[in-house]
Amino acid sequence: MTRDWNIGSLGLDFRRDSPQSRGMAARIYQRPKNAMQSGKARTQEWLLEFAPAEAKKPDPVMGWAGSGDTQAQVTLRFASQADAQAYADKYGIAAEMHSTPPRRLKIQAYADNFR
């Protein structure tokens, strides 16, 4: 049996005045184009990532870096900047917007390599 979970059914309260929303900071940005590839896949979506709530510390046994911050594992994708901002406002998340830098094309002919 599958069940669709929503925030209300989990008993979580993310309104501005709730204890869960205090200290929740996030950044909203648009994923940049991969410099190693020519494709532009997944560059039009907007991402909301939560800021780390605590510093990572080494595990005493294995030495791996980790923390108890589960919010760092969450990345939410949105179709537009307005949708991401509306989600952050709805759940009382202090979101910082990072604008996308303009794309600059370097138009060059193959013959320019031999001048």
Secondary structure by P-SEA (a helix, b strand, c coil): cccccccccccccccccccccccccbbbbcccccccccccccccbbbbbbcccbbbbbcccccccccccccccbbbbbccaaaaaaaaaaaccbbbbbbbcbbbbbccccccccc
